[in-house]
Amino acid sequence: MKRVFLKLSGEALAGDKKTGFDEPTVTEVAKQVKTIVDSGIQVGIVIGGGNFWRGRTSETIDRTKADQIGMLATIMNCIYVSEIFRSVGMKTQILTPFECGSMTKLFSKDRANKYFEKGMVVFFAGGTGHPYFSTDTGIVLRAIEMEAEGIYLAKAIDGVYDSDPKINPAAKKYDEVSIQTVIDQKLAVVDLTASIMCMENKMPMYVFGLNEENSIVNAINGKFSGTKVTV
């Protein structure tokens, strides 16, 4: 593969603390991504904001405002993780769909391609820039736009199951599942909008557990025990 997109959950980056950041966890992610970048693969990254904010849990705040807070949470995450990436020897750049002072650059496909060609890891922060769209939709949109070959979803859970394994101990894990099945059975790999975009644009996804040793490197090299979502 020449170009892949990696989605990191905010909660996974917080480790056992559940909120904020667990620096050893983020540093381990950075070292794995450096291995991938050093092998010549271009990496785009999207990070969720759940370690700071989950707007849907608040019934008091207007949904649009809640989603805007979530967008800003993803920018904070990208600034932090970008700096940890730099500390292990990578070049990075953060793009957002709206102006964010001098902290980020405004997204355009040409600008992102220029950074990829310079060997940088590109962070796509701020979601789509619009309310009612999750970071799932954000990564699928950017991956399609930037012509990535696959989306890698590093989660707290190690793959796609036919039901919630936290509730159902007998839940069955899929090694491979079609995006049509994901949509039909509402398997919640990503939200429905993102799932349909993957189906229409033939964008495969690979779901795996972040906490497993060398999980990101193994997933991108095809040696992972997660779930491949086919198109």
C-alpha positions in Angstrom: 0.0 0.0 0.0 1.1 3.5 -0.8 -1.3 5.6 1.4 -3.4 4.5 4.4 -5.6 6.4 6.9 -5.5 5.5 10.6 -8.3 6.3 13.0 -7.4 6.5 16.7 -10.0 6.7 19.3 -9.6 9.4 21.9 -10.5 7.1 24.7 -7.8 4.6 23.6 -5.2 7.4 23.8 -6.3 8.1 27.4 -5.4 4.6 28.5 -6.8 3.5 31.9 -7.3 7.2 32.8 -10.3 7.4 30.4 -9.8 11.2 30.0 -6.9 13.3 28.8 -3.8 11.5 27.5 -1.6 8.6 28.6 1.7 9.6 27.2 3.3 6.1 27.1 0.3 4.8 25.1 0.7 7.7 22.6 4.5 7.3 22.4 4.0 3.6 21.5 1.6 4.6 18.8 4.1 7.1 17.5 6.9 4.5 17.3 4.7 2.1 15.4 3.6 4.8 12.9 7.3 5.8 12.4 8.0 2.2 11.4 5.3 2.4 8.8 6.4 5.8 7.5 10.0 4.6 7.3 8.9 1.7 5.1 7.6 4.3 2.6 3.9 4.2 3.3 2.1 7.6 3.6 -0.1 7.9 6.7 -3.1 10.2 7.3 -4.5 10.3 10.8 -7.9 11.1 12.3 -8.5 11.1 16.1 -11.8 11.0 17.9 -12.5 13.4 20.7 -14.1 11.1 23.3 -11.3 11.5 25.8 -12.5 15.1 26.2 -16.1 15.4 25.1 -19.1 13.3 24.0 -21.7 15.8 23.0 -24.5 13.3 22.6 -24.5 12.6 26.4 -25.6 16.2 27.1 -29.3 17.0 26.6 -28.9 20.6 27.8 -26.6 21.9 25.0 -27.8 22.5 21.5 -26.6 19.7 19.2 -24.7 22.0 16.9 -22.8 23.6 19.7 -22.1 20.2 21.3 -20.7 19.0 18.0 -18.5 22.1 17.7 -17.0 21.4 21.1 -16.3 17.9 19.8 -14.5 19.3 16.7 -12.3 21.4 19.0 -11.5 18.3 21.1 -10.2 16.5 18.0 -8.0 19.5 17.2 -6.5 19.4 20.8 -5.9 15.7 20.4 -4.1 16.1 17.0 -1.9 18.9 18.3 -0.8 16.8 21.2 -0.3 13.6 19.3 1.4 15.4 16.5 4.0 16.7 19.0 4.6 13.2 20.3 5.1 12.0 16.7 7.7 14.8 16.2 9.5 13.8 19.4 10.2 10.3 17.9 11.5 11.8 14.7 8.6 12.3 12.3 7.5 15.4 10.4 3.9 16.3 10.8 1.2 18.7 9.7 -2.3 19.3 11.0 -5.1 20.3 8.6 -8.6 21.5 9.6 -11.7 22.3 7.5 -11.9 25.8 9.1 -9.4 28.4 10.0 -7.8 27.8 13.4 -5.4 30.7 13.8 -1.7 29.7 13.3 -2.2 26.3 15.0 -3.3 24.4 11.9 -3.4 24.8 8.1 -6.7 25.0 6.1 -7.4 21.7 4.4 -7.2 21.3 0.7 -6.4 18.2 -1.3 -3.4 19.8 -3.0 -2.0 21.0 0.3 -2.4 17.5 1.8 -0.8 15.8 -1.2 2.2 18.3 -0.9 2.7 17.3 2.7 2.4 13.6 1.9 5.0 14.0 -0.8 7.4 15.6 1.7 7.1 12.4 3.8 5.0 14.0 6.5 2.3 12.4 8.6 -0.8 14.4 8.0 -3.4 14.9 10.7 -7.0 15.6 9.6 -8.5 17.4 12.6 -11.9 19.1 13.2 -14.0 16.4 11.5 -15.9 17.6 8.4 -16.3 21.0 9.9 -20.1 20.5 10.2 -22.4 19.4 13.0 -24.2 16.0 12.7 -21.1 14.3 11.1 -18.9 12.2 13.3 -15.2 11.6 13.0 -16.1 8.2 11.4 -17.7 10.2 8.5 -14.7 12.6 8.6 -12.1 9.9 8.1 -14.1 8.1 5.4 -14.6 11.4 3.5 -10.9 12.4 3.7 -9.7 8.8 2.8 -11.9 8.8 -0.3 -10.9 12.4 -1.2 -7.2 11.6 -0.7 -7.4 8.3 -2.6 -6.2 6.2 0.3 -6.1 2.4 -0.2 -7.7 1.5 3.2 -8.9 2.8 6.5 -7.4 1.2 9.7 -9.6 1.6 12.8 -7.6 1.2 16.0 -10.2 0.6 18.7 -10.5 -0.5 22.3 -12.2 -3.7 21.0 -10.2 -6.1 18.9 -12.6 -6.4 15.9 -16.2 -6.6 14.7 -18.6 -8.8 16.6 -22.2 -9.9 15.8 -23.3 -8.4 19.1 -21.7 -6.4 21.9 -19.1 -8.7 23.6 -19.3 -6.7 26.8 -23.0 -7.6 27.1 -23.0 -11.0 25.3 -20.1 -13.3 26.3 -21.1 -15.6 23.4 -20.7 -12.8 20.8 -19.1 -14.1 17.6 -16.1 -12.2 16.1 -15.8 -11.9 12.4 -12.5 -12.4 10.6 -14.0 -10.9 7.5 -17.4 -9.2 6.9 -18.9 -7.3 4.0 -19.8 -3.7 4.4 -23.4 -4.7 3.2 -23.7 -7.0 6.2 -22.4 -4.2 8.5 -25.1 -1.9 7.2 -27.9 -4.6 7.2 -27.2 -5.8 10.7 -26.2 -2.4 12.1 -22.9 -3.8 13.4 -21.7 -0.3 14.3 -18.2 -0.6 12.9 -18.6 3.1 12.0 -21.8 5.1 11.9 -24.3 4.5 9.1 -23.3 7.6 7.0 -19.7 6.5 7.0 -20.7 2.9 6.2 -22.7 3.9 3.2 -19.9 6.1 1.9 -17.5 3.2 2.2 -19.9 1.0 0.3 -20.5 3.5 -2.5 -16.8 4.3 -2.9 -15.4 0.8 -2.3 -13.2 1.8 0.6 -12.1 -1.2 2.7 -11.7 -1.0 6.5 -9.6 -2.9 8.9 -10.7 -3.0 12.6 -8.3 -4.1 15.3 -7.5 -3.6 19.0 -5.0 -0.8 19.7 -3.8 -2.4 22.9 -2.3 -5.5 21.3 1.5 -5.5 20.9 2.6 -3.9 17.6 -1.0 -3.8 16.5 -0.7 -1.0 14.0 2.3 -2.3 12.3 0.8 -5.8 12.1 -2.5 -4.6 10.8 -0.9 -2.6 8.0 1.4 -5.5 7.1 -1.6 -7.8 7.0 -0.7 -9.8 10.1 -3.5 -8.9 12.3 -6.2 -10.8 14.2 -8.9 -8.1 13.8 -11.7 -7.9 11.2 -11.5 -6.9 7.5 -14.6 -5.1 6.3 -14.8 -5.9 2.5 -16.4 -3.8 -0.2 
